[in-house]
Amino acid sequence: MAFSADELAHHPNFLASIRLLAGDMRGMFDAAPRLARLLASHQRWLLTQTAYALSLQHDPEDASTGFTAVALTARITDYKVASRNTVLNFIDELLTYRFIAHTPGEERRRPRHFEPAEVSHQAMYGWFLSNLTALDLIDEGNRAACFQANPELMRLAHPLIAENCLHNDGWREPPEQVGLFLWTEAGGMVVDHLISRIDLQSCDGERYSVGRIETRNLAGDFMMSRTHLQRLFAKAVQQGCLGWYDEPKKTQLWLSKAFLQNYCGWQAIKFAYVDQAFEFAKTQIEQDPVRFAVCA
């Protein structure tokens, strides 16, 4: 039985799961910075997930299916996530860095179909595995192990996750405090880093300790200007998202409990869709015992 978003948001283990996922996302960035930046702002997250879902749905016998510029533009502009030019620039960037390629044999056809490079498949596999591992932390489940034994679950589950997240305005439009970070270039990486550092035992009722933060080093890590990061932090302080224990030195950071509750409530929407899609995909392949590796 999959969790609902409300069950996840109020589960006592959910913040620990969020912190685990945030640490995994920071590790993904360290391993492949340019690729990880595709998930580093909410707009790019929606673009990337939608594009990948379209690629998984490609039927070679049906030219209207799959990842094309027309299909991605239509899906994204329908929900006012980005303009047509932004979508086309995004596709050009994916091609430039070889995260996607034209589907072999279709380079001259219209519409042109794209398919993910192996590095992109691996990154999305890692993203899905990390989300399942975080869910397992909540209820001591075996989703991650089941997925590793049955990787074809991805093709069935991922398009459902991407479509549901894009359709849900609660996920598509994060709460104001959360959006402050996520609508900013590299802001998603900043949030992941801060949440991965929180001390779960440090809550004094209103805030959690993050520890020592050096803005110069953090900006350098994420390939953003220090001025941009400082402005982001200043706005977050004004909105009560975070603050410093040691004004005016500004080295020891805290995150507010209210901000984390907002963030967890927003993340719970996506996690619920991940859990539901996993259960659906698992049920589908269980019907084919030759393909399915039984999950203990």
TORKOL-4160 file (C-alpha; in steps of 0.2 Angstrom, whole numbers, padded with zeros to 4 digits, m for minus):
296
<pt num="1" X="0000" Y="0000" Z="0000"/>
<pt num="2" X="0008" Y="0016" Z="m0006"/>
<pt num="3" X="0009" Y="0031" Z="0006"/>
<pt num="4" X="m0001" Y="0047" Z="0003"/>
<pt num="5" X="0007" Y="0064" Z="0003"/>
<pt num="6" X="m0002" Y="0068" Z="0019"/>
<pt num="7" X="0004" Y="0052" Z="0028"/>
<pt num="8" X="0022" Y="0056" Z="0022"/>
<pt num="9" X="0022" Y="0074" Z="0027"/>
<pt num="10" X="0017" Y="0070" Z="0045"/>
<pt num="11" X="0028" Y="0054" Z="0047"/>
<pt num="12" X="0041" Y="0056" Z="0061"/>
<pt num="13" X="0054" Y="0048" Z="0049"/>
<pt num="14" X="0051" Y="0059" Z="0034"/>
<pt num="15" X="0063" Y="0073" Z="0038"/>
<pt num="16" X="0077" Y="0060" Z="0040"/>
<pt num="17" X="0072" Y="0053" Z="0023"/>
<pt num="18" X="0073" Y="0070" Z="0015"/>
<pt num="19" X="0090" Y="0072" Z="0023"/>
<pt num="20" X="0096" Y="0056" Z="0015"/>
<pt num="21" X="0089" Y="0060" Z="m0002"/>
<pt num="22" X="0097" Y="0078" Z="m0001"/>
<pt num="23" X="0114" Y="0070" Z="0003"/>
<pt num="24" X="0112" Y="0058" Z="m0012"/>
<pt num="25" X="0108" Y="0073" Z="m0023"/>
<pt num="26" X="0124" Y="0082" Z="m0017"/>
<pt num="27" X="0134" Y="0066" Z="m0020"/>
<pt num="28" X="0127" Y="0066" Z="m0038"/>
<pt num="29" X="0132" Y="0084" Z="m0041"/>
<pt num="30" X="0150" Y="0080" Z="m0034"/>
<pt num="31" X="0151" Y="0065" Z="m0046"/>
<pt num="32" X="0144" Y="0074" Z="m0062"/>
<pt num="33" X="0142" Y="0093" Z="m0059"/>
<pt num="34" X="0136" Y="0098" Z="m0076"/>
<pt num="35" X="0123" Y="0084" Z="m0077"/>
<pt num="36" X="0117" Y="0087" Z="m0059"/>
<pt num="37" X="0113" Y="0105" Z="m0064"/>
<pt num="38" X="0099" Y="0099" Z="m0074"/>
<pt num="39" X="0090" Y="0096" Z="m0058"/>
<pt num="40" X="0096" Y="0111" Z="m0049"/>
<pt num="41" X="0081" Y="0122" Z="m0052"/>
<pt num="42" X="0063" Y="0118" Z="m0052"/>
<pt num="43" X="0060" Y="0123" Z="m0070"/>
<pt num="44" X="0075" Y="0112" Z="m0075"/>
<pt num="45" X="0069" Y="0098" Z="m0065"/>
<pt num="46" X="0052" Y="0099" Z="m0073"/>
<pt num="47" X="0060" Y="0100" Z="m0090"/>
<pt num="48" X="0072" Y="0085" Z="m0087"/>
<pt num="49" X="0059" Y="0074" Z="m0080"/>
<pt num="50" X="0046" Y="0077" Z="m0093"/>
<pt num="51" X="0059" Y="0075" Z="m0107"/>
<pt num="52" X="0065" Y="0058" Z="m0100"/>
<pt num="53" X="0047" Y="0052" Z="m0098"/>
<pt num="54" X="0043" Y="0056" Z="m0116"/>
<pt num="55" X="0058" Y="0046" Z="m0121"/>
<pt num="56" X="0053" Y="0031" Z="m0112"/>
<pt num="57" X="0036" Y="0031" Z="m0120"/>
<pt num="58" X="0043" Y="0031" Z="m0138"/>
<pt num="59" X="0034" Y="0019" Z="m0149"/>
<pt num="60" X="0045" Y="0017" Z="m0165"/>
<pt num="61" X="0029" Y="0013" Z="m0175"/>
<pt num="62" X="0020" Y="0029" Z="m0169"/>
<pt num="63" X="0030" Y="0045" Z="m0174"/>
<pt num="64" X="0018" Y="0055" Z="m0163"/>
<pt num="65" X="0026" Y="0047" Z="m0147"/>
<pt num="66" X="0043" Y="0050" Z="m0139"/>
<pt num="67" X="0054" Y="0064" Z="m0135"/>
<pt num="68" X="0053" Y="0078" Z="m0149"/>
<pt num="69" X="0055" Y="0096" Z="m0148"/>
<pt num="70" X="0037" Y="0098" Z="m0152"/>
<pt num="71" X="0031" Y="0085" Z="m0139"/>
<pt num="72" X="0041" Y="0093" Z="m0125"/>
<pt num="73" X="0036" Y="0111" Z="m0130"/>
<pt num="74" X="0018" Y="0106" Z="m0130"/>
<pt num="75" X="0018" Y="0097" Z="m0113"/>
<pt num="76" X="0029" Y="0111" Z="m0104"/>
<pt num="77" X="0020" Y="0126" Z="m0112"/>
<pt num="78" X="0003" Y="0119" Z="m0108"/>
<pt num="79" X="0007" Y="0121" Z="m0089"/>
<pt num="80" X="0016" Y="0137" Z="m0092"/>
<pt num="81" X="0032" Y="0130" Z="m0084"/>
<pt num="82" X="0043" Y="0138" Z="m0098"/>
<pt num="83" X="0042" Y="0147" Z="m0115"/>
<pt num="84" X="0045" Y="0139" Z="m0131"/>
<pt num="85" X="0062" Y="0147" Z="m0133"/>
<pt num="86" X="0067" Y="0141" Z="m0116"/>
<pt num="87" X="0062" Y="0123" Z="m0121"/>
<pt num="88" X="0072" Y="0124" Z="m0137"/>
<pt num="89" X="0087" Y="0131" Z="m0128"/>
<pt num="90" X="0086" Y="0117" Z="m0116"/>
<pt num="91" X="0086" Y="0104" Z="m0129"/>
<pt num="92" X="0101" Y="0112" Z="m0138"/>
<pt num="93" X="0111" Y="0112" Z="m0121"/>
<pt num="94" X="0107" Y="0093" Z="m0119"/>
<pt num="95" X="0113" Y="0090" Z="m0137"/>
<pt num="96" X="0129" Y="0101" Z="m0134"/>
<pt num="97" X="0134" Y="0091" Z="m0119"/>
<pt num="98" X="0129" Y="0074" Z="m0126"/>
<pt num="99" X="0116" Y="0070" Z="m0113"/>
<pt num="100" X="0104" Y="0066" Z="m0128"/>
<pt num="101" X="0107" Y="0061" Z="m0146"/>
<pt num="102" X="0096" Y="0060" Z="m0161"/>
<pt num="103" X="0088" Y="0043" Z="m0162"/>
<pt num="104" X="0098" Y="0032" Z="m0174"/>
<pt num="105" X="0091" Y="0033" Z="m0192"/>
<pt num="106" X="0079" Y="0047" Z="m0188"/>
<pt num="107" X="0091" Y="0062" Z="m0190"/>
<pt num="108" X="0083" Y="0068" Z="m0206"/>
<pt num="109" X="0065" Y="0064" Z="m0201"/>
<pt num="110" X="0052" Y="0076" Z="m0195"/>
<pt num="111" X="0049" Y="0077" Z="m0181"/>
<pt num="112" X="0066" Y="0073" Z="m0175"/>
<pt num="113" X="0066" Y="0061" Z="m0160"/>
<pt num="114" X="0079" Y="0061" Z="m0146"/>
<pt num="115" X="0085" Y="0048" Z="m0134"/>
<pt num="116" X="0095" Y="0049" Z="m0118"/>
<pt num="117" X="0113" Y="0045" Z="m0118"/>
<pt num="118" X="0119" Y="0031" Z="m0107"/>
<pt num="119" X="0125" Y="0044" Z="m0094"/>
<pt num="120" X="0108" Y="0051" Z="m0093"/>
<pt num="121" X="0100" Y="0034" Z="m0091"/>
<pt num="122" X="0112" Y="0031" Z="m0076"/>
<pt num="123" X="0108" Y="0047" Z="m0068"/>
<pt num="124" X="0090" Y="0045" Z="m0069"/>
<pt num="125" X="0092" Y="0027" Z="m0063"/>
<pt num="126" X="0101" Y="0034" Z="m0048"/>
<pt num="127" X="0088" Y="0047" Z="m0045"/>
<pt num="128" X="0074" Y="0034" Z="m0044"/>
<pt num="129" X="0085" Y="0023" Z="m0033"/>
<pt num="130" X="0088" Y="0036" Z="m0021"/>
<pt num="131" X="0070" Y="0041" Z="m0019"/>
<pt num="132" X="0065" Y="0023" Z="m0016"/>
<pt num="133" X="0079" Y="0021" Z="m0003"/>
<pt num="134" X="0073" Y="0036" Z="0006"/>
<pt num="135" X="0055" Y="0029" Z="0006"/>
<pt num="136" X="0062" Y="0013" Z="0013"/>
<pt num="137" X="0070" Y="0022" Z="0027"/>
<pt num="138" X="0052" Y="0027" Z="0033"/>
<pt num="139" X="0045" Y="0010" Z="0034"/>
<pt num="140" X="0060" Y="m0002" Z="0032"/>
<pt num="141" X="0053" Y="m0007" Z="0015"/>
<pt num="142" X="0063" Y="m0016" Z="0001"/>
<pt num="143" X="0058" Y="m0005" Z="m0014"/>
<pt num="144" X="0076" Y="m0001" Z="m0018"/>
<pt num="145" X="0082" Y="m0019" Z="m0018"/>
<pt num="146" X="0067" Y="m0024" Z="m0028"/>
<pt num="147" X="0071" Y="m0010" Z="m0041"/>
<pt num="148" X="0089" Y="m0016" Z="m0042"/>
<pt num="149" X="0083" Y="m0034" Z="m0046"/>
<pt num="150" X="0070" Y="m0027" Z="m0058"/>
<pt num="151" X="0077" Y="m0012" Z="m0067"/>
<pt num="152" X="0063" Y="m0013" Z="m0080"/>
<pt num="153" X="0052" Y="m0005" Z="m0067"/>
<pt num="154" X="0059" Y="0012" Z="m0072"/>
<pt num="155" X="0051" Y="0011" Z="m0089"/>
<pt num="156" X="0034" Y="0009" Z="m0081"/>
<pt num="157" X="0035" Y="0020" Z="m0066"/>
<pt num="158" X="0045" Y="0035" Z="m0072"/>
<pt num="159" X="0032" Y="0042" Z="m0084"/>
<pt num="160" X="0019" Y="0041" Z="m0071"/>
<pt num="161" X="0029" Y="0051" Z="m0059"/>
<pt num="162" X="0034" Y="0064" Z="m0071"/>
<pt num="163" X="0016" Y="0066" Z="m0078"/>
<pt num="164" X="0008" Y="0067" Z="m0060"/>
<pt num="165" X="0021" Y="0079" Z="m0054"/>
<pt num="166" X="0019" Y="0091" Z="m0069"/>
<pt num="167" X="0000" Y="0090" Z="m0067"/>
<pt num="168" X="m0001" Y="0094" Z="m0049"/>
<pt num="169" X="0000" Y="0112" Z="m0046"/>
<pt num="170" X="0005" Y="0109" Z="m0028"/>
<pt num="171" X="0021" Y="0102" Z="m0034"/>
<pt num="172" X="0023" Y="0113" Z="m0050"/>
<pt num="173" X="0021" Y="0129" Z="m0039"/>
<pt num="174" X="0031" Y="0126" Z="m0023"/>
<pt num="175" X="0027" Y="0136" Z="m0007"/>
<pt num="176" X="0034" Y="0154" Z="m0007"/>
<pt num="177" X="0048" Y="0150" Z="0005"/>
<pt num="178" X="0053" Y="0134" Z="m0005"/>
<pt num="179" X="0051" Y="0143" Z="m0022"/>
<pt num="180" X="0063" Y="0156" Z="m0016"/>
<pt num="181" X="0077" Y="0143" Z="m0018"/>
<pt num="182" X="0070" Y="0132" Z="m0031"/>
<pt num="183" X="0066" Y="0145" Z="m0044"/>
<pt num="184" X="0084" Y="0151" Z="m0043"/>
<pt num="185" X="0098" Y="0145" Z="m0054"/>
<pt num="186" X="0107" Y="0132" Z="m0043"/>
<pt num="187" X="0095" Y="0135" Z="m0029"/>
<pt num="188" X="0090" Y="0117" Z="m0028"/>
<pt num="189" X="0108" Y="0112" Z="m0025"/>
<pt num="190" X="0110" Y="0124" Z="m0011"/>
<pt num="191" X="0094" Y="0118" Z="m0002"/>
<pt num="192" X="0100" Y="0100" Z="m0004"/>
<pt num="193" X="0117" Y="0104" Z="0004"/>
<pt num="194" X="0109" Y="0113" Z="0018"/>
<pt num="195" X="0096" Y="0100" Z="0022"/>
<pt num="196" X="0109" Y="0086" Z="0021"/>
<pt num="197" X="0119" Y="0095" Z="0034"/>
<pt num="198" X="0105" Y="0098" Z="0047"/>
<pt num="199" X="0107" Y="0090" Z="0064"/>
<pt num="200" X="0091" Y="0081" Z="0068"/>
<pt num="201" X="0094" Y="0081" Z="0086"/>
<pt num="202" X="0097" Y="0100" Z="0087"/>
<pt num="203" X="0079" Y="0107" Z="0086"/>
<pt num="204" X="0076" Y="0120" Z="0099"/>
<pt num="205" X="0058" Y="0121" Z="0095"/>
<pt num="206" X="0059" Y="0133" Z="0081"/>
<pt num="207" X="0075" Y="0129" Z="0071"/>
<pt num="208" X="0088" Y="0116" Z="0067"/>
<pt num="209" X="0107" Y="0118" Z="0066"/>
<pt num="210" X="0116" Y="0116" Z="0050"/>
<pt num="211" X="0133" Y="0120" Z="0056"/>
<pt num="212" X="0147" Y="0130" Z="0048"/>
<pt num="213" X="0144" Y="0137" Z="0031"/>
<pt num="214" X="0157" Y="0146" Z="0021"/>
<pt num="215" X="0148" Y="0155" Z="0007"/>
<pt num="216" X="0163" Y="0158" Z="m0003"/>
<pt num="217" X="0167" Y="0139" Z="m0004"/>
<pt num="218" X="0149" Y="0135" Z="m0006"/>
<pt num="219" X="0147" Y="0147" Z="m0021"/>
<pt num="220" X="0163" Y="0140" Z="m0029"/>
<pt num="221" X="0157" Y="0122" Z="m0027"/>
<pt num="222" X="0141" Y="0125" Z="m0036"/>
<pt num="223" X="0148" Y="0136" Z="m0049"/>
<pt num="224" X="0138" Y="0152" Z="m0044"/>
<pt num="225" X="0144" Y="0169" Z="m0039"/>
<pt num="226" X="0146" Y="0172" Z="m0021"/>
<pt num="227" X="0136" Y="0188" Z="m0023"/>
<pt num="228" X="0121" Y="0178" Z="m0030"/>
<pt num="229" X="0122" Y="0166" Z="m0015"/>
<pt num="230" X="0123" Y="0180" Z="m0002"/>
<pt num="231" X="0108" Y="0188" Z="m0010"/>
<pt num="232" X="0099" Y="0172" Z="m0010"/>
<pt num="233" X="0103" Y="0169" Z="0009"/>
<pt num="234" X="0098" Y="0187" Z="0013"/>
<pt num="235" X="0081" Y="0185" Z="0005"/>
<pt num="236" X="0079" Y="0168" Z="0015"/>
<pt num="237" X="0084" Y="0177" Z="0031"/>
<pt num="238" X="0070" Y="0191" Z="0027"/>
<pt num="239" X="0057" Y="0177" Z="0025"/>
<pt num="240" X="0062" Y="0168" Z="0041"/>
<pt num="241" X="0069" Y="0152" Z="0031"/>
<pt num="242" X="0086" Y="0153" Z="0039"/>
<pt num="243" X="0097" Y="0163" Z="0050"/>
<pt num="244" X="0114" Y="0164" Z="0058"/>
<pt num="245" X="0118" Y="0160" Z="0076"/>
<pt num="246" X="0134" Y="0171" Z="0076"/>
<pt num="247" X="0129" Y="0188" Z="0068"/>
<pt num="248" X="0138" Y="0197" Z="0061"/>
<pt num="249" X="0151" Y="0184" Z="0057"/>
<pt num="250" X="0138" Y="0173" Z="0048"/>
<pt num="251" X="0146" Y="0156" Z="0048"/>
<pt num="252" X="0135" Y="0146" Z="0059"/>
<pt num="253" X="0118" Y="0143" Z="0050"/>
<pt num="254" X="0101" Y="0137" Z="0056"/>
<pt num="255" X="0086" Y="0132" Z="0046"/>
<pt num="256" X="0068" Y="0136" Z="0053"/>
<pt num="257" X="0057" Y="0122" Z="0058"/>
<pt num="258" X="0043" Y="0131" Z="0048"/>
<pt num="259" X="0053" Y="0131" Z="0032"/>
<pt num="260" X="0057" Y="0112" Z="0034"/>
<pt num="261" X="0039" Y="0109" Z="0037"/>
<pt num="262" X="0035" Y="0118" Z="0021"/>
<pt num="263" X="0048" Y="0109" Z="0012"/>
<pt num="264" X="0043" Y="0092" Z="0018"/>
<pt num="265" X="0025" Y="0095" Z="0014"/>
<pt num="266" X="0030" Y="0099" Z="m0004"/>
<pt num="267" X="0042" Y="0085" Z="m0006"/>
<pt num="268" X="0029" Y="0073" Z="0001"/>
<pt num="269" X="0019" Y="0076" Z="m0015"/>
<pt num="270" X="0033" Y="0069" Z="m0026"/>
<pt num="271" X="0037" Y="0055" Z="m0014"/>
<pt num="272" X="0019" Y="0049" Z="m0014"/>
<pt num="273" X="0019" Y="0049" Z="m0033"/>
<pt num="274" X="0035" Y="0039" Z="m0033"/>
<pt num="275" X="0028" Y="0026" Z="m0021"/>
<pt num="276" X="0012" Y="0025" Z="m0031"/>
<pt num="277" X="0021" Y="0023" Z="m0047"/>
<pt num="278" X="0033" Y="0010" Z="m0040"/>
<pt num="279" X="0018" Y="m0001" Z="m0033"/>
<pt num="280" X="0009" Y="0000" Z="m0050"/>
<pt num="281" X="0025" Y="m0005" Z="m0060"/>
<pt num="282" X="0029" Y="m0019" Z="m0048"/>
<pt num="283" X="0011" Y="m0026" Z="m0050"/>
<pt num="284" X="0012" Y="m0025" Z="m0069"/>
<pt num="285" X="0028" Y="m0035" Z="m0070"/>
<pt num="286" X="0023" Y="m0047" Z="m0056"/>
<pt num="287" X="0011" Y="m0054" Z="m0069"/>
<pt num="288" X="0026" Y="m0060" Z="m0079"/>
<pt num="289" X="0035" Y="m0072" Z="m0068"/>
<pt num="290" X="0049" Y="m0075" Z="m0081"/>
<pt num="291" X="0054" Y="m0057" Z="m0080"/>
<pt num="292" X="0051" Y="m0053" Z="m0062"/>
<pt num="293" X="0064" Y="m0056" Z="m0049"/>
<pt num="294" X="0054" Y="m0059" Z="m0033"/>
<pt num="295" X="0056" Y="m0046" Z="m0020"/>
<pt num="296" X="0058" Y="m0054" Z="m0003"/>
